């Protein structure tokens, strides 16, 4: 019994150390990006930044290009908590090939402490964040692959991956997102 307790304690410490080193798959708010839905690949990605200039608009498409070594990065912010202090957030507006009810959004992210909210929109360029509809609460995500479950009541052609809280990558207030895919509900 004592040996089992010691082993479990060691195993918990080892797992915790692996988590801190990024050696375990992410479990933040979700499971790994496998699921029962049909994969929906966005046909276009643009930066949505209603509170200020667009962050790296020329690289938005890299978040959906299927190449895990490329992605879209936010600007580097010098505020400790840039969202909502500097602006209310920034995100990627994804255009789907056809109206689809989404059941999950899968993405790879570089930062720690980031929260992502999934929203739907009626157009590629809504006037403000209030012109989009939240389909999830802000969800904490961990570095690596994340799956964010979505409960969408009606199909949409535009899905916004909104960074409501910006975390840190290598000590800087920024994040890189890559490998975005969506799951459509049957």
PyMOL commands that set and color helices and strands:
alter all, ss='L'
color gray80, all
select helices_A, chain A and resi 2-21+57-64+82-85+129-131
alter helices_A, ss='H'
color red, helices_A
select strands_A, chain A and resi 38-40+44-48+72-73+90-100+102-109+114-121+132-134+139-141+144-149+156-165+168-169+172-173+176-184
alter strands_A, ss='S'
color yellow, strands_A
deselect
rebuild
show_as cartoon
